[in-house]
């Protein structure tokens, strides 16, 4: 049995799809333990009956349509007109635009590909150091993961059984704090290197707002709709998908429904399918682990080793940083959350606060070797070695670690609305 597990782990490291490794491992474990392999399928029924499941493909489709319809360019013009006069200028614009776009695209890789190519030459033109620009664009791709309607937040809520509305509220202040910390660093760097920034212009802001108003109103409508009690998360997702289709095809005329709708649906289906197949198999594996009382054994061990919430949170962050460096965020959520949730409850950590801590760790893991997806995508986009990108990202990662400590040990930042 051990040799099979080691073999599957090595195959996964060398490119075997994660769902195949998890599925094979689950079947092997069920056979070895004499359990009915039907346990793997039971969870799929619970997943299919989740009322929030439909929000994932709908929000994903909205993000794909926005990317294809020119939303990145409109957002850059708008944020540049509104924020480009600040010290740090375009770097602050890059942070705001990347955070906004990642919250809708659901994947930092899409943000790096869509905005990185636009921002890199512009930031270099105003004389930011190349290493700073590469580090900024590599890490900024994951900035919006805590903001509505992030797929990571939706997935955590489904797996952990936590109210998604509360998670969206909890992510606002921590997400804004991180953006503020990075913006201050960008401003200091800009002043240090004498980076130019343009004067504020009302006419420029007016023209940019007119072009990007439909895009910038979208998160406002979602937040007001959900938190005002007018729509559920799934209804908001359906409304978002319809709004984006009409906005891009009829208002901006940037996509053609006749020729582009099917390819856009196909792109969305690939992304959603990769998430759901991992989610289904991982939840089945979790069912097997619960049946084998693995969480209870882990809880017993931690109760003997840890005697305070502070110690638990320290170990939790170290563990999650390691997880984030080795697994993609969606896989980590569905595999790890069911294991740590009962432990966190035992040590008095609020499940909503736990979700923010969990996602904050994985946000950092996006830019951390060996499996930091931001590093690989940025390496392809900017044609730079992964190691040089990691060195460029280090100052930003250190700031994010300070932010993680603040978010972890100040639960009021996540639970301000309670």
SVG drawing of the C-alpha trace seen along z (x, -y; Angstrom):
<svg xmlns="http://www.w3.org/2000/svg" viewBox="-35 -68 52 73">
<polyline fill="none" stroke="black" stroke-width="0.4" points="0.0,0.0 2.8,-2.4 4.6,-1.9 1.4,-2.6 0.9,-5.9 4.5,-6.9 4.1,-6.1 1.0,-8.2 2.7,-11.1 5.6,-10.9 3.4,-10.7 1.5,-13.8 4.8,-15.7 5.6,-14.7 2.3,-15.9 -0.4,-13.3 -3.7,-15.3 -4.5,-15.8 -8.0,-14.3 -6.5,-11.1 -4.1,-10.9 -6.8,-11.6 -9.2,-9.2 -6.7,-6.4 -5.5,-7.0 -9.1,-6.9 -9.9,-3.7 -6.7,-2.1 -7.4,-3.2 -11.0,-2.0 -9.8,1.4 -7.0,1.7 -9.4,0.7 -12.2,3.0 -14.6,0.0 -17.2,-0.2 -16.0,-2.4 -19.5,-3.8 -18.5,-6.1 -16.6,-8.1 -19.9,-8.7 -22.1,-9.6 -20.5,-13.1 -21.2,-13.9 -24.9,-13.9 -24.4,-16.4 -22.2,-18.5 -24.8,-18.4 -27.6,-19.5 -25.6,-22.4 -27.7,-25.6 -24.6,-27.7 -23.0,-25.3 -24.5,-27.0 -22.7,-30.3 -19.3,-28.9 -19.9,-28.3 -21.9,-31.5 -19.4,-33.8 -16.6,-32.0 -18.4,-32.6 -18.8,-36.3 -15.1,-36.6 -14.2,-34.9 -16.6,-37.3 -15.1,-40.3 -11.6,-39.3 -12.6,-38.8 -14.6,-42.0 -11.9,-44.5 -12.7,-45.1 -9.0,-45.0 -8.2,-47.9 -11.2,-50.0 -10.4,-49.3 -6.8,-50.4 -7.9,-53.7 -10.4,-54.3 -8.0,-53.5 -5.3,-55.4 -7.5,-58.5 -8.7,-58.1 -5.4,-57.0 -2.6,-57.7 -1.9,-61.2 -0.9,-59.6 2.7,-59.0 3.4,-55.6 1.0,-56.4 0.7,-53.5 1.9,-50.9 -1.2,-51.8 -3.3,-51.6 -1.8,-48.1 -2.7,-46.9 -6.3,-48.2 -6.9,-46.8 -5.4,-43.4 -7.4,-43.1 -10.7,-44.1 -10.1,-41.7 -9.0,-38.7 -12.2,-38.9 -14.2,-38.2 -11.8,-36.0 -11.4,-33.7 -7.9,-32.8 -4.7,-34.8 -3.2,-33.4 -5.9,-35.0 -5.1,-38.4 -1.4,-38.1 -2.1,-37.1 -4.8,-39.8 -3.3,-42.7 0.4,-41.8 1.1,-42.3 -0.6,-45.7 1.0,-46.9 4.6,-45.7 5.7,-48.1 3.7,-51.0 5.4,-50.6 8.8,-50.2 8.2,-53.4 7.8,-55.5 11.1,-54.2 10.1,-51.7 12.9,-49.2 12.4,-46.0 12.7,-43.8 10.0,-45.8 7.7,-45.6 8.1,-41.8 7.5,-41.3 4.5,-43.6 2.7,-41.9 3.6,-38.4 2.1,-38.9 -0.8,-41.2 -2.4,-38.5 -3.9,-37.0 -4.9,-40.2 -8.6,-40.0 -9.2,-36.5 -10.9,-37.8 -13.3,-40.1 -16.8,-39.2 -17.5,-37.2 -14.2,-35.3 -14.5,-31.6 -12.1,-30.7 -14.5,-32.2 -17.5,-30.4 -15.7,-27.1 -14.6,-27.5 -18.2,-28.3 -19.5,-25.2 -16.9,-22.9 -16.9,-24.3 -20.7,-24.8 -20.2,-28.5 -22.5,-31.3 -21.0,-32.8 -22.5,-36.2 -20.6,-36.4 -17.4,-35.3 -17.8,-38.1 -18.2,-40.6 -15.3,-39.2 -12.9,-39.6 -13.5,-43.3 -11.2,-44.8 -8.4,-42.3 -8.3,-42.6 -8.3,-46.5 -5.6,-46.4 -3.3,-44.3 -3.9,-46.7 -3.1,-49.7 0.1,-48.1 1.3,-47.3 0.2,-50.8 2.3,-52.5 5.3,-50.3 4.7,-51.2 4.6,-54.9 7.8,-54.8 9.5,-53.0 8.1,-55.5 9.5,-58.4 12.8,-56.7 13.3,-56.2 11.7,-59.5 8.9,-57.8 6.7,-60.3 2.9,-60.5 0.5,-62.6 -1.6,-65.5 -5.2,-64.9 -7.6,-65.8 -11.4,-65.9 -12.0,-65.7 -9.8,-62.6 -11.6,-61.0 -15.0,-61.8 -14.1,-60.1 -12.6,-57.1 -15.6,-56.8 -18.0,-56.9 -16.2,-54.1 -15.7,-51.9 -18.9,-52.8 -20.6,-49.5 -17.6,-47.5 -17.1,-49.3 -20.8,-49.2 -20.9,-45.4 -19.4,-44.6 -21.5,-47.4 -24.7,-45.8 -23.6,-42.3 -22.8,-43.5 -26.0,-45.6 -28.1,-42.7 -26.6,-40.0 -26.2,-42.0 -29.4,-43.9 -31.3,-40.7 -32.6,-41.2 -31.0,-38.1 -29.2,-35.0 -25.7,-34.2 -26.8,-32.0 -29.3,-34.6 -26.6,-37.2 -24.4,-35.0 -27.1,-34.5 -27.7,-38.2 -24.0,-38.9 -23.6,-36.5 -26.6,-38.1 -25.4,-41.7 -21.9,-41.0 -23.2,-39.4 -25.5,-42.3 -22.9,-44.9 -20.1,-43.4 -22.2,-42.5 -24.8,-45.3 -23.3,-48.3 -19.6,-48.0 -20.1,-45.7 -16.7,-44.1 -17.9,-40.5 -20.2,-38.8 -22.6,-36.3 -22.9,-34.6 -19.2,-33.8 -17.8,-34.0 -20.4,-32.7 -19.6,-29.0 -15.8,-29.5 -16.4,-31.5 -18.7,-28.8 -16.1,-26.2 -13.3,-28.2 -15.6,-28.5 -16.5,-24.8 -12.8,-23.8 -12.1,-26.0 -15.2,-25.0 -14.9,-21.3 -11.3,-21.2 -12.5,-22.7 -15.6,-20.4 -13.9,-17.1 -11.3,-17.8 -13.9,-19.0 -16.1,-15.8 -13.2,-13.4 -11.6,-15.2 -14.9,-15.3 -15.2,-11.6 -11.6,-11.1 -12.6,-13.3 -15.5,-11.0 -13.2,-8.1 -10.8,-9.9 -13.7,-10.8 -14.9,-7.1 -11.4,-6.1 -11.5,-8.7 -8.4,-10.5 -9.7,-14.0 -10.4,-12.6 -6.9,-11.1 -5.4,-14.4 -7.5,-16.3 -6.3,-14.0 -2.7,-14.5 -3.1,-18.3 -4.9,-18.3 -1.9,-16.5 0.6,-18.8 -1.1,-22.2 -2.7,-23.9 -3.7,-27.3 -5.3,-29.0 -2.2,-31.0 -0.1,-27.9 -2.7,-26.4 -2.8,-29.5 1.0,-29.5 1.1,-25.9 -1.9,-26.4 -0.2,-29.2 3.0,-27.2 1.1,-24.2 -1.0,-26.3 2.0,-28.1 3.5,-24.8 0.2,-23.6 0.0,-26.8 3.5,-26.2 2.6,-22.7 -1.0,-22.7 -3.3,-25.0 -5.8,-26.9 -8.9,-25.0 -7.4,-21.6 -6.1,-22.8 -9.6,-24.0 -11.4,-20.8 -8.7,-18.5 -7.5,-20.4 -10.5,-22.4 -12.5,-19.3 -9.4,-18.3 -8.7,-21.6 -12.3,-22.8 -13.0,-20.6 -9.6,-21.4 -10.2,-25.1 -13.6,-24.7 -12.0,-22.8 -9.6,-25.8 -12.3,-28.4 -11.5,-29.8 -14.6,-31.2 -15.2,-29.3 -15.5,-32.6 -12.2,-33.9 -10.6,-30.6 -11.7,-31.0 -9.9,-34.4 -6.8,-32.9 -6.9,-29.9 -7.3,-32.0 -4.7,-34.5 -2.1,-31.8 -3.0,-30.3 -2.9,-33.8 0.7,-33.9 1.3,-30.4 0.4,-31.5 3.8,-33.1 5.9,-30.6 7.9,-27.7 7.7,-24.8 4.1,-25.0 3.3,-28.7 1.1,-29.0 1.8,-32.8 5.5,-32.1 4.9,-29.7 2.4,-31.9 4.5,-35.0 7.6,-33.1 5.8,-32.3 4.2,-35.8 7.3,-37.8 9.9,-35.2 11.9,-35.3 13.3,-32.3 11.1,-31.3 13.9,-31.8 14.4,-35.5 10.7,-36.1 10.7,-34.6 13.5,-36.9 11.6,-39.9 8.5,-38.9 10.3,-38.5 9.7,-42.1 6.0,-41.8 5.8,-38.3 7.4,-39.7 4.7,-42.4 2.1,-39.8 3.5,-37.7 3.2,-40.8 -0.4,-41.2 -1.0,-37.5 0.1,-38.0 -2.3,-41.0 -5.2,-39.1 -4.6,-36.0 -4.2,-37.7 -6.8,-40.4 -10.0,-38.5 -12.0,-41.7 -10.6,-42.7 -12.5,-39.8 -15.4,-39.8 -16.1,-43.5 -19.7,-43.1 -20.7,-40.8"/>
</svg>
